[in-house]
């Protein structure tokens, strides 16, 4: 009997954050996520999750809920192990909508790895021999609070601090100065401006921040102004990481050809899922470019998939998996664990090794196709 998709459940899953998560593009008070459960005729169920960002991928929880129903209708009756065919069907149906497509992609990989009897990372050809250590992010507020937050993060055992910037040149420099004073000289600092700097000021800011021993800087300028990135990257003393400018493998190929970045940040909700994320890795590996895997505001469900994916390539060396720790509740059963020093461990069982508690699912708005 062939494996066939016979039912798909789609859930709206808003989760309140412990405190607002603030970036240059605005504050967030809730993770506004979508959970997808794909059921098959052989009793194998795959789970997926996405965390849409209106300001980054142009999707919301509500649009994903609607578009997800269109996607479910065209995937119903298909073989979930034929992920390429399913991906092509989704792309043919509707352009873009990478976030909701990633939830379906994740669930398809969960089913396929379960059917193969392998943890997802092994199904992807990876191994679990490298250490994955996540950073923890400081929201964009005022310099005093940001420094206090950074110290709390380090006091709680995290050894890498990521800092959201993009307020103003004066305030951003002041924030990093105070953070470095608060956490000492040895803790790595990573920056993320989320497109917050103007093209003609980015290089000045990066040069001014050099004394504070910065590991790298994500997305310093507006994504549409990517033609300015090659010069910024060329003269910046701090390595430049592409984030919002790099959604899929086509973006990666273009940025690499332009010499526009030193590093790439892959998020499954940007790439449309694992299938296309693997293509980004291929482009980066050919260019001998290292990769970070991050995410948006997914729960441990989404980040478990990201962790499995991160084990699929030695080119992936940075990990930004902290946002599930910012939520008031954890609806996940199984999945990744956060250990001392921010070290991530993953379940060694077939598939993702994760699901959402039945009691949590029962409270959510749901549609079944």
Secondary structure, DSSP 4 states (H G I P E B T S, - for coil): ----EEEEEEEEEEEEEEEEEEETTEEEEEEEEEEEEEEETTS-EEEEEEE--TTTTS--HHHHHHHHHHHHHHHTTS-TT-HHHHHHHHHHH-S--HHHHHHHHHHHHHHHHHHHTSBHHHHTT--S-S-EEB-EEEPSS-HHHHHHHHHHHHHTT--EEEEE--S-HHHHHHHHHHHHHHH-SSSEEEEE-TT-B-HHHHHHHHHHHGGG-EEEEE--B-GGGGGGHHHHHHH-SS-EEESTT--SHHHHHHHHHTT--SEEEE-HHHHTSHHHHHHHHHHHHHTT-EEEE--SS--HHHHHHHHHHHTT-TTEEEE---GGGGBS---EEES-EE-GGGEEE---SSBT-EEE-HHHHHTSEEEE-
